[in-house]
Amino acid sequence: MQISQEIMRQVGIIVNRRGIIEYVIVGDRGGIRIPPLSTERVGRARFRGVRFIHTHLNGELLSKEDLTDLALLQLDLVAAIYGREREKGEAIHIAYLVPENLRDRAWTFIEPMPVEELARDFIAFITELENEFVKARGRFYAVDEAKEKCLLVCVVHPRMRKNIDDQIPELKDLCYSAGLTVLDTIVQKPKELHPKYLIGQGKIEEIIMRCQQLGAGLLVFDEELSPGQIKNISNMTDLKVIDRNQLILDIFANRATTNEAKIQVELAQLRYILPRLAEKHTAFSRLTGGIGGRGPGETKLEVDRRRIRDKISFLEKRLEEIRRVRDKKRERRKFSGLPIVSIVGYTNSGKSTLLNLLTKSRVEVEDKPFSTLNPTTRLIKYPERKNIILTDTVGFIRNLPEVLFRAFIATLEELEDAHHLIHLVDVSAPDFEERIEAVERILSMLSLQEKKRLMVFNKIDRIERAFVSALKERYNACAISCLKKEGIEELVGRMESALGDRG
């Protein structure tokens, strides 16, 4: 404190848990800036492992900037030493982070006291504090430690209508399907979208504090982020950052089992990566020089882009070969003269379950979005009825990433050969009408809007029957429950009637 008063500047030190001073910092009279810290966050509570102690010249307590540094850098604690006005000696004011039990505040204080009276075992204190964080997380959340923990960030565009109550459950379902544990959701309604961070820096600081309280290591944004935004947010938060498109791509990558599905997913990923490829290091930018290659050379970025383009070209050829094989199978089905019915619908509406029920098949079924990706074709065969070929397609979703739509266009081409479509709807979903519109839009993009189709409401066992009756009349639809095997006979009869009318 004496040195600080002599030079009239704030002076601070960064001390690690072994009591060793790692940094000595000199600021100005009104503030002090912590340099980039080389230490990694340690322990189950993800603290940085260092404490920041500095002086205040005007007798003030810890400032808002001090507390922000505490939360953003995940310091063990922050302390301010200042001179007492009416008494000799110095006093110290300490703040440290607290678990979620104080939702509106990420920190708490040790009341100011004379420096000479501060007698606390720091190692015992920080160990107990970290244990409190671990206990609080276990008490408020049933967390699977094997799964990555994330925080959802939902941004309401100022000039777009978005029903956030529908978007959040769907994003949570996608995270569940990807194997993530969602700890909390942050909703932001900015007046203008920030070009660098999408949302304001103040909101990002709030998100960092929330992640610190809960132990989240991943941020999932429901809005598409530019490469620069992902980089800026990641650098500021020190967290992994992905958007909704990346999340869907990851789900598809995990679900792909056949060679065709793997090729389609890899193609989608490469198309997504290519425009986002940025040169991170320029020190080794000229890698292809040397004998026979001197001169301007070719940058590493250019090499990476060329390799990705070559791989895309190779995968497109492979996909074209698969498409030709599928075309031959489709021709054989046409030659058989059997009517073809395709099931379409929003993801997780029960398409594979209905296929299993009608064809006595055993296609894998899970209560998750995009649980199955591969197109499946089976035969409905009853002793007293005509044979019908039934096909199942990948589930649709609103705002489907263009790269995925392009990669799976070959799969969706199966719909062109269908004589009739079954549009399966999960009527228990609160936003089922918006999901119907999303499916209709995708069918229009595929030029299938004129294809005859039967609306089928599934999961009627979860809602009131009066509401089901009103919907059936409104949409001229069929109502079923695959779980209870209810309404299946009516569905098959409607299918046969529609195909019979076709002649």
C-alpha positions in Angstrom: 0.0 0.0 0.0 2.9 2.3 0.8 4.4 1.9 -2.7 1.0 2.5 -4.3 0.6 5.7 -2.4 4.1 6.9 -3.3 3.7 6.4 -7.0 -0.1 7.3 -6.9 -1.0 4.2 -9.0 -2.9 1.0 -8.2 -0.5 -2.0 -7.7 -1.6 -5.6 -7.8 -0.3 -9.1 -7.6 -1.5 -12.5 -8.9 -0.8 -15.3 -6.4 -1.2 -19.0 -7.1 -2.3 -21.6 -4.6 1.2 -22.4 -3.5 1.6 -18.8 -2.4 4.0 -17.9 -5.3 3.6 -14.4 -6.9 3.2 -15.0 -10.6 2.5 -11.4 -11.8 3.1 -7.9 -10.4 0.9 -5.4 -12.1 1.0 -1.6 -12.0 -2.1 0.4 -13.2 -3.1 4.0 -12.9 -4.8 5.9 -10.2 -8.3 4.9 -11.2 -7.9 1.3 -12.3 -5.7 -1.7 -13.1 -5.8 -4.2 -15.9 -5.1 -7.9 -15.5 -2.9 -9.3 -18.3 -3.7 -12.6 -20.1 -3.2 -15.3 -17.6 -1.2 -18.4 -18.5 -2.7 -20.6 -15.8 -5.4 -23.1 -16.7 -8.6 -23.4 -14.8 -8.3 -26.2 -12.3 -10.4 -28.4 -10.1 -13.9 -29.7 -10.5 -15.3 -26.2 -10.1 -13.1 -24.9 -12.9 -11.5 -22.1 -10.9 -8.4 -20.5 -12.4 -6.2 -21.4 -9.4 -5.0 -17.9 -8.7 -6.2 -14.9 -6.6 -5.9 -11.3 -7.5 -4.9 -8.8 -4.7 -4.6 -5.1 -5.5 -4.7 -1.6 -4.0 -7.3 1.2 -4.1 -6.1 4.7 -3.5 -9.4 6.5 -2.7 -10.6 4.2 0.1 -13.2 2.5 -2.0 -14.4 -1.1 -1.8 -14.3 -3.6 -4.7 -15.6 -2.1 -7.9 -17.9 -3.5 -10.6 -14.8 -4.1 -12.8 -13.2 -6.1 -10.0 -16.2 -8.3 -9.7 -16.5 -8.7 -13.4 -12.9 -9.9 -13.6 -13.6 -12.3 -10.8 -16.4 -13.9 -12.7 -15.0 -13.8 -16.2 -11.6 -15.1 -15.3 -12.9 -17.6 -12.7 -10.4 -16.3 -10.1 -10.2 -18.0 -6.8 -11.0 -14.6 -5.2 -10.3 -10.9 -5.7 -9.3 -8.6 -2.9 -8.8 -4.8 -2.6 -6.5 -3.2 0.0 -7.2 0.4 0.9 -6.3 2.9 3.6 -8.8 3.5 6.4 -9.9 7.2 6.8 -10.2 7.5 10.6 -7.8 4.7 11.7 -4.3 3.8 11.0 -3.3 0.9 8.9 -5.0 -0.8 5.9 -8.3 -2.7 5.4 -9.1 -5.5 3.0 -12.3 -6.2 1.1 -12.7 -9.8 -0.4 -15.1 -11.3 -2.9 -15.4 -14.9 -4.2 -17.7 -16.8 -6.5 -20.7 -18.7 -5.1 -22.9 -21.6 -6.4 -26.3 -21.3 -8.0 -28.2 -20.8 -4.7 -27.8 -17.0 -5.3 -29.2 -16.9 -8.8 -29.2 -13.1 -9.1 -25.6 -12.7 -8.0 -22.5 -14.8 -8.9 -20.4 -13.7 -6.0 -20.5 -12.8 -2.3 -18.2 -10.8 0.0 -16.1 -11.1 3.2 -16.9 -7.9 5.0 -14.0 -5.3 5.1 -11.6 -5.9 8.0 -8.1 -4.7 9.0 -5.4 -6.6 7.1 -3.7 -7.7 10.3 -6.9 -9.5 11.4 -7.2 -11.6 8.3 -6.3 -15.1 9.4 -7.8 -17.7 7.1 -6.4 -20.9 5.8 -6.7 -20.2 2.1 -6.3 -23.8 0.9 -9.0 -25.1 3.2 -11.2 -22.2 2.1 -10.9 -22.8 -1.6 -11.2 -26.5 -1.2 -14.5 -26.1 0.7 -15.7 -23.6 -1.9 -15.1 -25.9 -4.8 -16.9 -28.7 -2.9 -19.9 -26.4 -2.5 -20.0 -25.9 -6.2 -20.0 -29.6 -6.9 -22.7 -30.3 -4.3 -24.9 -27.5 -5.6 -24.7 -28.9 -9.1 -25.6 -32.4 -8.0 -28.5 -31.0 -5.8 -30.2 -28.9 -8.5 -29.4 -31.1 -11.6 -29.4 -34.8 -12.3 -26.2 -34.6 -14.3 -24.6 -37.5 -16.2 -20.9 -36.7 -15.7 -20.1 -38.7 -18.9 -22.1 -36.2 -21.0 -20.9 -32.8 -22.1 -22.8 -30.0 -20.2 -24.1 -27.1 -22.1 -26.0 -23.8 -21.8 -28.5 -22.8 -24.5 -28.6 -19.3 -25.9 -31.8 -18.3 -27.7 -31.8 -15.0 -29.5 -35.0 -13.4 -30.6 -34.3 -11.4 -33.8 -35.6 -7.8 -33.4 -37.3 -7.8 -36.9 -38.5 -11.4 -37.0 -41.4 -13.2 -35.4 -40.2 -16.2 -33.4 -42.2 -18.2 -30.9 -39.5 -18.8 -28.3 -41.7 -21.2 -26.3 -41.6 -23.6 -29.3 -38.0 -23.0 -30.2 -36.5 -23.8 -26.8 -38.1 -27.3 -26.4 -37.0 -28.3 -29.9 -33.4 -27.1 -29.2 -33.4 -29.1 -26.0 -34.5 -32.2 -27.9 -31.7 -31.7 -30.4 -29.2 -31.4 -27.6 -30.6 -34.6 -26.0 -30.3 -36.4 -29.3 -26.7 -35.2 -29.5 -25.9 -36.6 -26.1 -25.7 -33.2 -24.3 -26.9 -32.3 -20.9 -28.7 -28.9 -20.9 -28.2 -27.0 -17.6 -30.0 -23.8 -18.4 -31.3 -21.5 -21.1 -30.6 -17.9 -21.6 -33.0 -15.8 -23.7 -31.9 -12.5 -25.2 -34.0 -10.0 -27.1 -31.6 -7.4 -28.5 -32.7 -4.3 -30.2 -30.0 -4.9 -32.8 -27.9 -7.9 -33.5 -24.2 -7.3 -32.6 -22.1 -8.0 -35.7 -19.1 -9.2 -33.6 -20.8 -11.2 -30.8 -24.5 -11.5 -32.1 -25.5 -10.3 -28.6 -24.1 -7.5 -26.4 -20.9 -8.0 -24.4 -22.8 -7.4 -21.2 -25.0 -10.4 -21.9 -22.0 -12.5 -22.8 -20.5 -11.6 -19.4 -23.7 -12.7 -17.7 -23.6 -16.0 -19.7 -20.0 -16.6 -18.6 -21.0 -16.1 -14.9 -23.9 -18.6 -15.4 -21.6 -21.2 -16.9 -19.2 -20.8 -14.1 -22.0 -21.4 -11.5 -23.3 -24.5 -13.3 -20.1 -25.9 -14.7 -21.1 -25.7 -18.4 -18.3 -26.0 -20.9 -20.3 -25.6 -24.1 -22.6 -22.8 -25.5 -25.3 -23.8 -28.0 -26.8 -20.9 -30.0 -30.1 -21.3 -31.8 -29.1 -18.7 -34.4 -26.6 -19.4 -37.2 -23.3 -17.9 -36.2 -20.7 -16.5 -38.7 -17.1 -17.9 -38.3 -16.0 -14.6 -36.9 -18.8 -14.6 -34.3 -17.9 -18.1 -33.2 -14.2 -17.2 -32.8 -15.0 -13.9 -31.0 -17.5 -15.5 -28.5 -15.1 -18.5 -27.9 -12.2 -16.2 -27.2 -14.2 -14.0 -24.8 -15.8 -16.9 -22.9 -13.0 -19.5 -23.1 -15.8 -22.0 -23.9 -16.6 -24.2 -26.9 -19.3 -22.5 -29.1 -21.6 -24.1 -31.7 -24.8 -23.1 -33.4 -27.9 -25.0 -34.3 -26.6 -26.1 -37.7 -23.5 -27.6 -36.2 -25.6 -29.4 -33.7 -27.8 -30.9 -36.4 -24.7 -31.9 -38.4 -23.2 -33.6 -35.3 -26.5 -35.6 -34.7 -26.4 -36.7 -38.3 -22.8 -37.8 -38.0 -23.5 -39.8 -34.9 -26.6 -41.5 -36.5 -25.1 -42.3 -39.9 -24.6 -46.1 -40.2 -24.8 -47.0 -43.8 -22.1 -46.0 -46.4 -24.7 -43.8 -48.1 -25.6 -41.9 -45.0 -22.0 -41.5 -44.0 -21.1 -40.0 -47.4 -24.1 -37.7 -47.3 -23.1 -36.4 -43.8 -19.5 -36.0 -44.7 -20.5 -34.1 -47.8 -22.7 -31.8 -45.8 -19.9 -31.2 -43.2 -17.4 -30.3 -45.9 -19.8 -27.9 -47.6 -20.4 -26.3 -44.3 -16.7 -26.0 -43.4 -15.5 -24.7 -46.8 -16.8 -21.1 -46.6 -15.9 -21.0 -42.9 -12.3 -22.0 -43.4 -10.1 -19.3 -42.1 -6.3 -19.0 -42.0 -5.3 -19.1 -38.3 -1.5 -19.0 -38.7 0.5 -17.1 -41.3 4.0 -18.0 -40.1 4.0 -21.1 -42.3 1.8 -19.8 -45.0 4.1 -20.9 -47.9 4.3 -24.7 -47.4 4.5 -25.9 -51.0 7.6 -24.1 -52.1 11.0 -25.7 -52.7 12.6 -27.1 -55.8 10.2 -27.0 -58.7 7.8 -25.0 -56.7 9.6 -21.7 -55.9 8.0 -18.4 -56.4 4.6 -17.3 -55.0 3.9 -20.8 -53.7 0.6 -21.9 -52.4 -0.7 -20.9 -49.0 -1.7 -23.5 -46.4 -5.3 -22.0 -46.6 -5.4 -22.5 -50.3 -4.1 -26.1 -50.0 -6.8 -26.9 -47.4 -9.5 -25.4 -49.6 -8.3 -27.3 -52.6 -8.3 -30.6 -50.7 -11.8 -30.0 -49.4 -13.0 -29.2 -52.9 -11.3 -32.4 -54.2 -12.9 -34.4 -51.4 -16.3 -32.9 -52.1 -15.9 -33.8 -55.8 -15.0 -37.4 -54.9 -17.9 -37.8 -52.5 -20.3 -36.4 -55.1 -19.2 -39.0 -57.6 -19.6 -41.8 -55.0 -23.1 -40.4 -54.2 -24.0 -40.4 -57.9 -23.0 -44.1 -58.1 -25.2 -44.9 -55.1 -28.0 -42.9 -56.7 -27.7 -44.9 -60.0 -28.0 -48.2 -57.9 -31.1 -46.8 -56.2 -32.6 -45.8 -59.5 -32.3 -49.4 -60.7 -34.1 -50.6 -57.5 -36.8 -48.0 -58.1 -37.2 -49.1 -61.7 -37.7 -52.7 -60.5 -40.3 -51.5 -58.0 -42.1 -49.6 -60.8 -42.0 -52.7 -63.0 -43.6 -54.8 -60.2 -46.7 -52.6 -60.5 -47.1 -52.4 -56.7 -48.4 -49.1 -55.3 -45.9 -47.1 -53.3 -46.7 -45.0 -50.2 -44.1 -42.8 -48.6 -44.2 -41.6 -45.0 -43.1 -38.0 -44.5 -43.3 -35.8 -41.4 -41.5 -33.7 -38.9 -38.6 -35.4 -37.0 -39.7 -37.6 -34.1 -43.3 -37.8 -35.2 -43.3 -41.7 -35.2 -42.6 -42.5 -38.8 -40.3 -45.5 -38.1 -42.7 -46.8 -35.4 -45.6 -46.7 -37.9 -43.4 -48.5 -40.5 -42.7 -51.3 -38.0 -46.3 -51.5 -37.1 -47.6 -51.8 -40.6 -44.9 -54.1 -42.1 -44.0 -56.1 -39.0 -40.4 -54.8 -39.3 -37.8 -54.1 -36.7 -36.3 -50.8 -37.7 -34.5 -49.2 -34.8 -36.7 -46.6 -33.0 -35.8 -44.0 -30.3 -37.7 -41.1 -28.9 -35.2 -38.6 -30.2 -35.0 -36.3 -33.2 -33.3 -37.9 -36.2 -33.1 -41.3 -34.6 -33.0 -42.9 -38.0 -31.4 -41.4 -41.2 -31.5 -44.2 -43.7 -34.5 -44.5 -46.1 -36.3 -47.8 -45.4 -38.5 -49.7 -47.8 -40.8 -52.5 -46.7 -43.9 -54.4 -48.0 -47.3 -54.3 -46.4 -48.7 -57.8 -47.0 -52.1 -59.0 -45.7 -53.6 -62.3 -46.8 -56.9 -60.6 -47.8 -55.5 -57.3 -49.0 -53.4 -56.0 -51.8 -49.6 -55.6 -51.4 -48.3 -52.0 -50.8 -44.7 -50.9 -50.8 -44.1 -48.5 -47.8 -41.1 -46.2 -47.6 -39.8 -44.2 -44.6 -37.8 -41.0 -45.1 -35.5 -38.9 -42.9 -37.5 -36.5 -40.6 -37.9 -32.9 -41.6 -37.2 -29.9 -39.4 -37.9 -26.2 -39.6 -35.0 -24.0 -40.9 -33.2 -27.1 -42.3 -29.6 -26.2 -43.0 -29.1 -25.9 -46.8 -26.0 -28.1 -46.8 -28.0 -30.9 -45.2 -30.9 -30.4 -47.6 -28.5 -30.6 -50.6 -26.8 -33.7 -49.2 -30.0 -35.6 -48.5 -31.8 -34.6 -51.7 -31.0 -38.0 -53.1 -32.8 -39.6 -50.2 -35.8 -37.4 -50.6 -36.0 -38.2 -54.3 -37.6 -41.4 -53.2 -40.7 -39.4 -52.7 -41.0 -38.7 -56.5 -41.9 -42.3 -57.1 -44.6 -42.5 -54.4 -48.2 -42.8 -55.6 -49.4 -41.4 -52.3 -47.9 -39.7 -49.2 -48.7 -40.2 -45.6 -48.0 -36.9 -43.7 -47.5 -38.1 -40.1 -48.0 -35.4 -37.4 -47.2 -35.6 -33.7 -50.4 -34.0 -32.6 -49.2 -33.9 -28.9 -46.6 -31.3 -29.8 -47.7 -27.8 -28.8 -46.5 -26.4 -32.1 -47.9 -29.2 -34.4 -49.5 -26.7 -36.8 -46.1 -24.9 -37.3 -44.5 -28.3 -37.9 -47.2 -29.1 -40.5 -46.3 -25.8 -42.3 -42.6 -26.7 -42.1 -43.1 -30.0 -43.8 -45.4 -28.5 -46.5 -42.7 -25.9 -47.3 -40.0 -28.6 -47.8 -42.4 -30.6 -50.0 -42.9 -27.5 -52.1 -39.1 -27.1 -52.3 -39.0 -30.7 -53.7 -41.8 -29.8 -56.2 -44.1 -32.3 -54.5 -46.9 -30.0 -53.4 -49.2 -31.5 -56.0 -48.6 -35.0 -54.8 -51.7 -36.5 -53.1 -51.3 -37.1 -49.4 -53.2 -38.2 -46.4 -52.8 -36.3 -43.1 -52.4 -38.7 -40.2 -52.3 -37.5 -36.6 -50.2 -39.7 -34.3 -50.0 -40.0 -30.5 -53.7 -39.3 -29.9 -53.5 -41.2 -26.7 -51.8 -38.1 -25.2 -54.6 -35.5 -25.9 -58.4 -35.1 -25.5 -60.6 -37.0 -27.9 -62.9 -34.1 -28.6 -59.8 -32.2 -29.9 -58.9 -35.2 -32.0 -62.3 -35.3 -33.6 -62.2 -31.6 -34.4 -58.8 -32.0 -36.1 -59.9 -35.0 -38.1 -62.8 -33.0 -39.5 -60.8 -29.9 -40.1 -58.0 -31.6 -42.0 -60.0 -34.6 -43.4 -57.4 -36.6 -41.6 -56.9 -40.0 -39.9 -56.0 -40.3 -36.2 -53.9 -43.1 -34.8 -51.8 -44.1 -31.8 -48.9 -46.3 -32.8 -48.2 -47.0 -29.1 -51.7 -48.2 -28.4 -52.2 -49.6 -31.9 -55.3 -47.6 -32.3 -56.8 -46.4 -35.6 -54.5 -48.6 -37.7 -57.3 -50.4 -39.5 -58.9 -47.1 -40.5 -55.5 -45.9 -41.8 -54.9 -48.9 -43.9 -58.5 -48.7 -45.3 -57.9 -45.0 -46.2 -54.7 -45.9 -47.9 -56.3 -48.7 -50.0 -59.2 -46.4 -50.8 -56.8 -43.7 -52.0 -54.8 -46.1 -54.1 -58.0 -47.7 -55.5 -59.2 -44.3 -56.6 -56.0 -43.9 -58.4 -57.0 -47.0 -60.4 
